[in-house]
Amino acid sequence: MTILFGAAVVIVAVNPGSVTSVASVVAATVAVVVATVLAGVLTAISTIAKFALLVPALDLVAIGFLRFGTGEGLSNFSALIILPIIWFAAEEGREHIWFAFIGTAIVLIFPSVAGLSDSSALSVLLRAAFSAAVFTIAAAVINELSRQARLRLSSVRRLAEERRSALESNERRTNQLAESEASLRQAQRMFRGLWGAVTEQAVIGTDLTGMIDAWNPGAALMLRIGADRVEDKRHVDEFHLAHELEDRARELNYPAGATVLNPGFSALVEEARLGSAEVREWTYRRADGTELPVELSVTARLDDDGETVGYLFVAHDRTKAHEVAKLKDDFVGLISHELRTPLSSILGYLELMRDDDDEELTDTQLQYLGVAERNANRLLVLIGDLLFTAQVESGKFNLEQHVQSMSPIVSAAVDSARPAAVRAGVTLVVEIVDGGMVRGDSVRLGQACDNLISNAIKFTPAGGTVTVSLHGEAHKVIVTVSDTGMGIPESEIDQLFSRFFRASTATRNAVPGVGLGLTITKAIVTAHGGQMSVRSEEGVGTNFSMTLPLEQPARVRSADLAQ
């Protein structure tokens, strides 16, 4: 604009006859100079760039003065209007078209309408109005083209930004993939190292049907067969004793489990299938036919969605533990047997002293003799318990089983415990309903009932209640002994049936005992094909249940005929 305006001034200077108003030409020149300076300032100071439209506005003013000073309608410089119009029209927004129209109208029509010019002829006004309309339409076209160009530019920029973001994302993913691949390789190396290093335990993985798909070196050493001969070729239950799987299936009432086609495997993994890890002793049969006792942990293998896709078996060799336990039981049995003989002799001589008619004992001597007899008898009972537990662990204790009712056995145990309950100030409640016939040893079953009832009385403070109940359910007879005593901490319930274990509540309250009663009771019940269960809450009481299988009527008649 500055260059073209300078050219116009030169033309006016060369042809001074075309000038109708020198003042207007000077005003136009001043306006262009101000607009040029303002354009330079706005370019240098970006913070005030929002005032940039002042430049084309000043240009319109300058063109108006120049046109008025050089003949108005006959001026040769009206075409300069196109430059500020383009500036206005190129701005974003439809409102700038109206700015261009208003500016054009002011420059072309306003002098005539306002009476500043003598050129008020209708033809002049129509020409000016038509020119203003043409320039406005041109501004509208330019504005639309600018809008579309901006949209295309925005689209190109957006596409470029998306491509840049995609490239950066791909680069990040590539880097993450490389890191993940490196981590995976490291994890695989670590896993292979750990897998190969586990030689003391057998780790076996299977699918849902029991087909072996993982076999570590420990399993190869323990079962004496390599992975190449078992993976995807054999089922894990093939290494178990069939009768153990059958017994376990019977305990679980023959669960269908994960596969009906392999009931032995279903019994093996039933607890793990239901969501809890199971640890129990089994017997493995090696490839050469020898047997091996193991402690086996069975857990479910889950996929990323938490669905069970197989099972993991971790086995520890229990051979040495069994040997140590056998030596310990043999030692306990030997010591118990050797101690019973002198104790029996001591008790015999104590009885002779009490019954000696030749030398009558004084009351003090009889008192001392009674203390010695009581302690000797207590020691004899303890030795008997030790010997019995040794027999239990070795599987050598015998049962004289007969078909009989549990009612007289429980009643006899209650009658034996009444004096102790009276001395302890404990109320003994009996609820006996004949639940049917069982096959068992009346002496051992009575011993089990005695242990449960005496324990309940010992652990119940004065004023408490011990309830003994007998009732029958489907295919079983249940003896329950519950008390309102001191209870057992929840964390110790799993250890109650261990030898020599005593609950912390018993030790804190100085309740006498050595921790063998419950061990003996559970051994007796298990030997009769039954189960023991316990519920307890510290400070509230304890409930022990002894469940025995009910003898079927047909078997009862056969037993009676045999007798």
C-alpha positions in Angstrom: 0.0 0.0 0.0 2.8 2.4 0.9 4.6 1.6 -2.4 1.5 2.1 -4.6 0.5 5.3 -2.7 4.0 6.6 -3.2 3.6 5.9 -7.0 0.3 7.8 -6.9 1.9 10.8 -5.2 4.6 10.8 -7.9 1.9 10.7 -10.7 0.0 13.6 -9.0 3.3 15.6 -8.8 4.0 15.1 -12.5 0.4 16.0 -13.4 -0.7 18.7 -11.0 -3.7 19.5 -13.1 -5.4 16.4 -11.8 -5.4 17.8 -8.2 -8.7 19.3 -7.1 -7.7 19.6 -3.4 -4.2 19.9 -2.2 -5.2 19.6 1.4 -6.9 16.3 0.8 -3.8 14.9 -0.9 -1.6 16.1 2.0 -4.1 14.5 4.5 -4.0 11.3 2.5 -0.2 11.2 2.6 -0.2 11.8 6.4 -2.7 9.0 6.9 -0.6 6.5 4.9 2.6 7.5 6.7 0.8 7.0 10.1 -0.5 3.6 8.9 2.9 2.5 7.7 4.5 3.5 11.0 1.7 1.7 12.9 2.3 -1.4 10.8 6.0 -1.4 11.8 5.1 -1.0 15.5 2.6 -3.8 15.4 5.1 -6.1 13.7 7.7 -5.4 16.3 5.4 -5.7 19.3 3.3 -8.8 19.0 1.4 -8.2 22.2 -0.6 -5.4 20.6 -1.2 -7.3 17.3 -5.0 -7.3 18.1 -5.0 -3.6 16.9 -3.8 -4.6 13.4 -7.1 -3.7 11.7 -6.3 0.0 12.4 -3.8 -0.2 9.5 -6.3 -1.0 6.7 -8.8 1.4 8.4 -6.2 4.2 8.1 -5.5 3.1 4.5 -9.2 3.5 3.6 -9.1 7.0 5.1 -6.0 7.8 3.1 -7.6 6.5 -0.1 -10.7 8.5 0.6 -8.8 11.7 0.9 -6.6 10.9 -2.1 -9.7 10.1 -4.2 -11.5 13.3 -3.1 -8.3 15.4 -3.8 -7.8 14.0 -7.3 -11.3 14.4 -8.9 -13.4 12.0 -6.8 -15.4 10.0 -9.3 -12.9 10.7 -12.0 -9.9 9.8 -9.9 -7.5 7.3 -11.3 -6.6 6.0 -7.8 -9.9 4.5 -6.7 -8.6 1.0 -7.5 -6.3 1.3 -4.4 -9.4 0.4 -2.3 -8.9 -3.3 -3.2 -5.9 -3.6 -0.9 -7.5 -2.7 2.5 -10.6 -4.6 1.4 -8.5 -7.7 0.9 -7.0 -7.2 4.4 -10.4 -6.9 6.0 -11.9 -9.8 4.0 -9.0 -12.1 4.8 -9.7 -11.8 8.5 -11.6 -14.7 10.3 -15.3 -14.0 10.7 -18.2 -12.9 8.5 -18.4 -9.5 10.3 -15.3 -8.4 8.4 -17.2 -8.4 5.2 -19.4 -5.7 6.6 -16.3 -3.8 7.7 -15.1 -3.9 4.1 -18.5 -2.7 2.9 -18.8 0.1 5.3 -15.2 1.3 4.6 -15.8 1.1 0.8 -19.1 3.0 1.1 -17.5 5.7 3.2 -14.7 6.2 0.7 -16.9 6.1 -2.5 -20.3 7.5 -1.5 -20.0 9.5 1.7 -18.4 12.7 0.2 -21.2 13.1 -2.3 -24.0 12.3 0.2 -22.5 14.6 2.8 -22.3 17.5 0.4 -18.6 17.7 0.6 -18.4 17.3 -3.2 -20.1 18.9 -6.1 -20.5 15.6 -7.8 -24.0 14.8 -6.7 -25.3 13.6 -10.0 -27.3 10.4 -9.9 -25.0 8.7 -12.3 -22.0 9.4 -10.0 -23.9 8.0 -7.0 -25.0 4.9 -8.9 -21.5 4.3 -10.1 -20.1 4.7 -6.6 -22.8 2.4 -5.1 -22.2 -0.2 -7.8 -18.5 -0.1 -7.2 -19.1 -0.5 -3.4 -21.3 -3.5 -4.1 -18.7 -5.1 -6.4 -16.0 -4.6 -3.8 -18.3 -6.0 -1.1 -19.0 -9.1 -3.1 -15.2 -9.4 -3.8 -14.7 -9.1 0.0 -17.2 -11.9 0.6 -15.5 -14.2 -1.9 -12.1 -13.5 -0.4 -13.5 -14.0 3.1 -15.0 -17.4 2.1 -11.8 -18.5 0.3 -9.8 -17.4 3.4 -12.1 -19.4 5.6 -11.7 -22.5 3.5 -8.0 -22.1 3.3 -7.9 -21.8 7.1 -10.0 -24.9 7.4 -7.7 -26.8 5.1 -4.6 -25.5 6.9 -6.2 -26.5 10.2 -7.0 -29.9 8.9 -3.4 -30.3 7.6 -2.0 -29.1 10.9 -4.3 -31.4 12.8 -3.4 -34.3 10.5 0.3 -33.5 11.0 -0.2 -33.3 14.7 -2.0 -36.6 14.7 0.8 -38.2 12.6 3.4 -36.7 15.0 1.5 -38.0 18.0 1.1 -41.4 16.3 4.8 -41.5 15.5 5.6 -40.6 19.1 3.2 -43.2 20.4 4.6 -45.8 18.1 8.1 -44.9 19.3 7.0 -45.2 22.9 5.3 -48.5 22.2 8.3 -49.7 20.3 10.5 -48.8 23.3 8.0 -50.4 25.7 7.9 -53.5 23.6 11.7 -53.6 23.6 11.8 -53.2 27.3 9.0 -55.8 27.8 10.8 -58.2 25.5 14.0 -57.7 27.5 12.1 -58.2 30.8 10.4 -61.2 29.4 13.7 -62.7 28.3 15.2 -62.0 31.8 12.1 -63.5 33.5 12.3 -66.6 31.2 16.0 -67.0 32.1 15.2 -66.6 35.8 12.2 -69.0 35.6 14.3 -71.6 33.8 17.0 -71.2 36.4 14.6 -71.5 39.3 12.7 -74.3 37.6 15.9 -76.3 37.1 17.1 -75.5 40.6 14.1 -76.9 42.4 15.2 -80.5 42.9 14.0 -81.1 46.5 10.3 -80.7 45.6 8.3 -82.2 42.8 6.4 -79.5 40.9 3.8 -80.8 38.4 1.4 -78.8 36.3 -1.7 -80.2 34.7 -4.7 -79.0 32.6 -8.3 -79.3 33.8 -8.4 -83.0 33.0 -5.2 -83.9 34.8 -3.0 -84.2 31.7 0.5 -83.3 32.7 2.0 -80.3 30.9 4.8 -79.3 33.3 7.3 -81.6 35.0 10.3 -80.1 36.9 13.7 -81.8 37.6 12.5 -82.4 41.2 9.6 -84.5 39.9 11.9 -86.4 37.6 14.2 -87.2 40.5 11.4 -88.0 43.0 9.3 -90.2 40.6 12.3 -91.5 38.6 10.9 -90.7 35.2 11.9 -87.9 32.8 9.7 -85.0 31.5 9.8 -86.3 27.9 7.9 -89.5 29.0 5.1 -87.8 30.9 4.4 -84.3 29.5 1.3 -84.4 27.3 1.3 -88.2 27.7 0.2 -89.2 31.2 -2.2 -88.0 33.9 -1.1 -87.0 37.3 -3.4 -89.4 39.1 -1.5 -92.3 37.5 1.2 -91.7 40.1 -1.2 -92.0 43.0 -2.5 -95.1 44.8 -6.0 -96.0 43.5 -7.3 -96.9 46.9 -6.2 -93.5 48.4 -8.1 -91.7 45.6 -11.1 -93.9 46.1 -11.1 -93.1 49.9 -10.8 -89.4 49.2 -13.6 -89.5 46.7 -15.7 -91.3 49.2 -15.0 -88.6 51.8 -16.0 -85.9 49.3 -19.1 -87.9 48.2 -17.7 -88.6 44.8 -17.5 -85.0 43.4 -17.8 -84.5 39.6 -15.2 -81.8 39.8 -13.6 -80.5 36.7 -13.9 -83.8 34.8 -16.4 -86.6 35.2 -14.3 -88.9 33.0 -11.5 -88.9 35.6 -13.1 -89.2 39.1 -9.8 -90.0 40.8 -8.3 -86.7 39.5 -11.5 -84.8 40.6 -11.1 -86.1 44.1 -7.5 -85.0 44.1 -8.2 -81.4 43.1 -11.7 -80.8 44.5 -10.7 -78.4 47.3 -8.4 -76.4 44.9 -11.3 -76.3 42.3 -13.5 -74.8 45.0 -11.0 -72.0 45.6 -8.9 -73.2 48.6 -5.4 -74.6 48.5 -5.3 -78.1 49.9 -2.3 -79.6 51.7 -2.4 -83.3 52.8 -0.4 -86.4 52.7 -0.6 -88.8 49.7 1.5 -91.7 48.5 3.2 -91.5 45.1 4.0 -94.6 43.1 7.2 -94.2 41.2 7.9 -95.4 37.7 9.7 -98.4 39.1 6.7 -99.4 41.3 8.1 -98.2 44.7 6.0 -96.0 46.9 6.9 -92.7 48.4 5.0 -90.7 51.1 4.6 -87.0 50.2 3.0 -83.9 51.5 1.2 -82.5 48.5 0.0 -79.0 48.0 -2.7 -78.5 45.3 -3.5 -75.1 43.9 -5.5 -73.8 40.9 -3.7 -72.2 37.9 -5.5 -69.1 36.8 -5.4 -67.2 33.5 -5.5 -63.4 33.2 -9.3 -63.4 33.6 -9.2 -65.3 36.8 -10.5 -68.5 35.2 -9.1 -71.9 36.3 -7.0 -73.4 33.4 -5.3 -76.2 35.3 -3.7 -77.2 38.6 -0.3 -77.1 40.2 1.0 -79.9 42.5 4.0 -79.3 44.8 5.2 -82.4 46.7 7.7 -82.7 49.5 9.2 -86.1 50.3 8.0 -87.2 53.8 10.1 -90.4 54.0 12.6 -89.0 56.5 9.9 -87.3 58.5 8.1 -90.7 58.7 11.3 -92.4 59.7 11.9 -89.9 62.5 8.3 -90.1 63.6 8.5 -93.9 63.7 11.7 -93.8 65.7 10.1 -91.3 68.1 7.0 -93.4 68.5 9.1 -96.5 69.0 11.1 -94.7 71.6 8.0 -93.4 73.4 6.4 -96.8 73.2 9.5 -98.5 74.6 9.9 -96.0 77.4 6.2 -96.1 78.2 6.3 -99.9 78.3 9.4 -100.0 80.5 7.9 -97.4 82.9 4.6 -99.2 83.4 6.3 -102.2 85.0 8.0 -100.4 87.9 4.9 -98.1 88.3 2.7 -101.2 88.6 5.1 -102.6 91.2 5.0 -99.4 93.2 1.2 -99.3 93.1 1.1 -102.9 94.2 3.4 -102.3 97.2 1.4 -99.2 98.1 -1.7 -101.3 98.2 0.0 -103.9 100.3 1.0 -101.2 102.8 -2.5 -100.0 103.0 -3.9 -103.5 103.5 -1.3 -104.6 106.0 -3.2 -105.8 109.1 -0.1 -106.5 111.2 1.0 -102.8 111.4 -1.9 -100.3 111.4 -1.0 -97.0 109.7 -1.6 -93.7 111.3 -3.9 -91.1 109.6 -0.9 -89.0 108.5 0.7 -92.1 107.0 -2.5 -93.0 105.2 -2.7 -89.4 103.9 0.8 -89.6 102.5 0.1 -93.0 101.1 -3.0 -91.7 99.3 -1.0 -88.8 97.7 1.6 -91.3 96.5 -1.1 -93.6 95.0 -2.9 -90.7 93.3 0.3 -89.4 91.7 1.4 -92.9 90.7 -2.0 -93.6 89.1 -1.9 -90.2 87.2 1.6 -91.2 86.0 0.3 -94.6 84.9 -2.6 -93.0 83.0 -0.1 -90.6 81.3 2.2 -93.5 80.3 -0.9 -95.3 79.0 -1.8 -92.3 76.8 1.8 -92.0 75.5 1.8 -95.7 74.6 -1.6 -95.4 72.9 -0.5 -92.4 70.8 2.6 -94.3 69.8 0.4 -97.2 68.7 -1.8 -94.8 66.8 1.0 -93.3 64.9 2.4 -96.7 64.0 -1.1 -98.0 63.1 -0.7 -100.9 65.5 -3.6 -100.4 68.0 -6.4 -102.8 67.7 -10.2 -102.2 67.8 -12.7 -104.8 68.9 -15.6 -103.6 66.9 -19.2 -104.7 67.3 -22.6 -103.3 66.1 -24.0 -101.4 69.0 -25.9 -98.2 70.0 -24.0 -95.1 71.1 -26.6 -94.2 73.7 -25.2 -96.4 76.6 -21.6 -95.4 75.8 -22.4 -91.7 76.0 -24.6 -92.2 79.1 -21.8 -94.1 80.9 -19.3 -91.3 80.0 -21.7 -88.7 81.4 -22.2 -90.7 84.6 -18.4 -91.0 85.1 -18.0 -87.2 84.7 -20.8 -86.1 87.1 -18.6 -86.2 90.2 -16.0 -84.0 88.6 -18.7 -81.6 87.3 -20.1 -81.3 90.8 -16.7 -80.5 92.3 -16.0 -77.9 89.7 -19.5 -76.3 90.1 -20.4 -77.0 86.4 -23.9 -77.9 85.3 -23.9 -81.0 83.2 -26.8 -81.1 80.6 -27.6 -84.3 78.7 -29.6 -84.5 75.5 -29.5 -88.1 74.2 -31.7 -89.3 71.3 -30.9 -92.8 70.0 -29.5 -92.0 66.6 -29.0 -95.6 65.4 -26.4 -98.3 65.5 -22.7 -98.0 64.9 -19.9 -100.4 64.4 -17.1 -99.7 66.9 -15.1 -100.5 70.0 -17.1 -99.6 73.0 -14.1 -99.1 75.2 -12.3 -96.8 72.8 -15.5 -94.9 71.9 -16.1 -94.5 75.6 -12.5 -93.2 76.0 -13.2 -90.6 73.3 -16.4 -89.4 75.0 -14.6 -89.3 78.4 -11.8 -87.1 77.0 -14.3 -84.6 75.4 -16.5 -84.3 78.5 -13.6 -84.1 81.0 -11.9 -81.5 78.8 -15.1 -79.4 78.7 -15.5 -79.5 82.5 -11.8 -78.6 83.0 -12.1 -75.6 80.7 -15.4 -74.3 82.1 -15.3 -72.1 85.2 -17.7 -72.6 88.1 -21.2 -71.6 87.2 -20.8 -72.6 83.6 -22.6 -75.3 81.6 -21.4 -78.4 79.7 -24.0 -79.9 77.3 -23.6 -83.4 75.9 -25.9 -84.4 73.1 -26.4 -87.4 70.9 -28.5 -87.5 67.7 -28.7 -89.1 64.3 -28.7 -87.6 60.8 -28.6 -89.2 57.4 -26.1 -92.0 57.4 -24.3 -90.7 60.6 -24.4 -90.4 64.3 -23.2 -87.2 66.0 -22.0 -86.8 69.5 -21.6 -83.1 70.5 -19.9 -81.7 73.6 -20.3 -77.9 74.1 -19.3 -75.7 77.0 -19.5 -72.1 78.1 -15.9 -72.0 79.1 -12.8 -69.9 78.3 -12.7 -70.9 74.6 -9.8 -71.2 72.2 -8.1 -68.5 70.0 -9.1 -68.9 66.4 -5.4 -69.0 65.3 -4.8 -72.1 67.5 -7.8 -74.3 66.4 -5.8 -76.0 63.6 -3.3 -77.2 66.2 -5.7 -78.6 68.7 -5.3 -82.2 67.6 -1.5 -82.1 67.6 0.4 -84.1 70.2 1.4 -82.2 73.4 -0.2 -79.0 72.1 -2.0 -76.9 74.7 -4.0 -73.8 74.0 -2.8 -70.5 75.3 -6.0 -70.1 77.3 -5.2 -73.4 79.1 -1.6 -72.3 80.0 -2.8 -68.8 81.1 -5.4 -70.3 83.4 -3.1 -73.1 84.7 -5.5 -75.8 83.5 -3.7 -79.2 84.2 -3.0 -81.5 81.3 -0.3 -82.6 78.8 -2.0 -82.2 75.5 -2.7 -85.8 74.5 -6.5 -86.2 75.1 -7.7 -84.6 71.8 -5.0 -86.4 69.8 -6.2 -89.7 71.2 -9.8 -88.8 70.7 -9.3 -87.9 67.0 -7.3 -91.1 66.4 -10.1 -93.2 67.8 -12.8 -91.4 65.8 -10.7 -91.6 62.6 -10.1 -95.3 63.2 -13.9 -95.8 63.2 -14.2 -94.0 59.9 -15.6 -90.8 61.6 -14.6 -87.2 61.7 -13.9 -84.6 64.4 -14.8 -80.9 64.1 -14.5 -78.0 66.5 -15.9 -74.5 66.8 -14.7 -72.1 69.4 -14.8 -68.4 70.4 -12.5 -67.1 73.0 -14.3 -66.1 76.2 -17.6 -67.6 74.9 -17.1 -71.4 74.7 -16.2 -74.4 72.6 -18.2 -77.0 70.6 -16.6 -80.4 69.7 -18.5 -82.8 67.4 -17.7 -86.4 66.9 -19.3 -87.9 63.7 -19.5 -91.6 63.2 -20.9 -93.5 60.2 -24.3 -95.1 60.8 -24.4 -98.9 60.4 -26.8 -99.9 57.6 -29.7 -102.1 58.6 -28.7 -105.0 56.3 -25.2 -105.0 57.8 -26.7 -105.0 61.3 -28.7 -108.1 60.6 -25.7 -109.9 59.1 -23.6 -109.0 62.2 -26.3 -110.3 64.5 -26.6 -113.5 62.6 -22.9 -114.0 62.7 -22.9 -113.5 66.5 
